[in-house]
Every structure is written in C-alpha cells, then in structure tokens.
Amino acid sequence: MNAAKQREKLGYESRNTFERSELTEHIAQSGHEINRKAIERRASYSTNKGKRKIREAIDIVGETNLMNRRLEEGRVSDDFAYCLSKLGDNKNTARPGKRKCLGQGSIASWRKRDRDKKREDGAGIFGNKKRRCQCVMSVRINRYKIGGLTVKELGRRTSKP
C-alpha cells in the first residue's frame, strides 16, 4: 500500500514540473518563500486536478506595503499608478456633512411647533409636554372602475384634509 502511494506521488510530481518551475520563477521575482512543510493535502493524488486543492503557506518577507514595492520596481503600469495616486488625492478632500432629518424651515418642524404651542399647560407627570410624531405625508387612494376591473391609484398630498 505504501509503495502505491509513493508511485502516485512520483507521478504527481512529474506532472507538475511545469507548474513548479513557474512557481519558482515567481518566487525569484517577488521575493516570496514557500514553506514546503506547511503544504496540506486536501484530496488524494488520484482525484481530478481541478478538484484537488493544495494550500501553501507563503511567508512574505518583512514588507509592510507590497504596493509601494511594486511601484518602485516598475511592475505596475503607469495607468494603474495614476489611478492609485488619484485615490490618495480623494482621501484628502473634505467629506460632506451629515444630513439632518428635519430642516429648520420644513413643514414637519412647523407642525411640531404648532402642536407644542397648543399644549402649553403641560400634560406630563412632571409638567413636561408629551410629544407625538405625526405623519407629514398622507396617501390618498383613488379607485376607478374600468370595464369590470377596479384600479387603485396612489396619490400623495402634503397636507391632511
């Protein structure tokens, strides 16, 4: 049984010589190191190559920001570098302020003020006023009969009747 696994492993390694040479070339260019002891087999060697997943632990040599290194070495195209610089410029621009729910001159704030003026006597336990939210927008449903069908139409009004 052990000999069969060894043959499968040797066959697997001979099939992947091209991939490994590409991998070693990539390591030489990028400076990454692969920890061969940390390779973990997820499926047997006899399964389909597309279904087989091999996870490799890649140790990146003490680089804090790889993008800066790529820009220095000229590996990134000029267009991409230009886009990155524009993104950096956009971070420094001022952001718009938060929107307020009710503006000072909105209809809802007028209604709230009018309601508060009507309740000057203080209806709460400690003399404080109870405030209730009132819907500003009301919906009117118009029904029409066309042939034998009833059609509903939604229309909005800004004030109640």
N, C-alpha and C positions, 0 to 999 in steps of 0.2 A: 504494500500500500504506500509506503513511504517513497519507494522508487518511482511509482507512478506520479506522485506529486512533484518529485524532482524533475521528471521529464516534462510535465506540464509547465513547470516554472521555467525551464530552459527554453521550451518552445515559445512561451510568452515573451521572454526576454529577447529572443531573436526576432520576433515580430515587431517589437517596439524599439529597435535600434535607431530607426529614423527619428522617432519621437524623442528619444533620449538625446540624440545629437542636437536636435533643435532646442531642447531644454538646456543643455549645457551651453549652447551659443547664447541663449537668452540670459543665463546666469552670468556669463562673461561680460555681456553688455550692461546689464543692470546692476550687478554687484550683489545680487541675492545669493543666499546659501540655502541649500535644501538639506534638511536633517533626514537622512535616509532611514534612520532607526525609528522615526516617528511616522513612517508610512503605515497606513492602516488599510487592510483589505476589507472591502465591503461585500464582495461576492467572490465565488470561486473563479479560477482561471478558465474554466471550461465555458462559462456563460458568455453571452454576446458582448462584444466590445462596447457597444452603445449602452448596455445596461450595467456594465461594470463601472464602479465608481471608486476611484483611489484618491484618498485625501492625503495631501502632503503638507507638512508643517514647514512654512517658509520663514526663515529668520531674516528680517530686514536689518541691515547694518545701520546702527545708530543714526538714522536720518529722521529729523523731525518733520520736515515737509518735503516730500518727494517731488512735488510740482515745481518747487524752486530749483531743484537739482536738474530736472528735465529742461527747464527753461535755460539754465546756464549752459548745458551741454548742446543745445540746439536740436533736441529731439522733437520738439513740438513745432508745428507750423506757425508761420507769422500771424495768420488769421486767428488761430486759437489763442495765441499770446495776446493779440489785440483785444479779443473778447474778454479774456481774463483781466486785462488792465481796466476795461470799461466796467466790469463787475466791481472791481476795487473802488473805482470812482463813484459808483452808485451808492456804495455803503456810506460815503461821507456826506451825501446830500441830506437835507433836513426832511424828516417824515411829516406828513400832515397830522394835525392834532386829532384827538378823538372826537367823534360826533356826539352831540348831546341829543338826548331823546326829545326834549321839548325846548324849542327856542323861546326867547322872551316874548316874541310877538305872535306866537302860534295860537290857533283857535282853542286848543286844549288848555293852554295856560290861562286864557281869558275865562273859559268856563270854570276852571278851578278857582280863580279869583272871585268870580261872581258867587259861586257856591259858598265860599268862605265868608263873604260879606253878609249873606243871608243868615248864617249861623253864628252870630255874634254872642249869643247867650251862653255858649259853652255847654255842650251836651254830654261830655265825657265824665268819668268818675272824679277826676281832679280838676275839672273845669277846662280840660283841653278839648279841642274840637275833633270830632270824628271825620275823617276824610275818606271818601269812597271814589274809586276810579269810575269814570263814565266814558262809555264808548263815544268817540268823536264821529266816526263814520258809521252811518246806518245803511242797511241794504234793503232795497225795495225790490220785490219780486213781481214782475208783470206776467200775467198769464194770458195767452192768446189761444184761440181755437182756430186751427187751420184744417179744414176737412173734418175728420173725426179725431185728430190728434191735438193734445194740449201741449203747448210750448211754453216753457218758462224762460223769462229773460231777466237777468240780474242787472240792476242799475244802481249806482251809488249816489247818495246825496250827502252833502256835507253838514246838513242840519236836520234835526228831527222835526216832524210836523207838529 
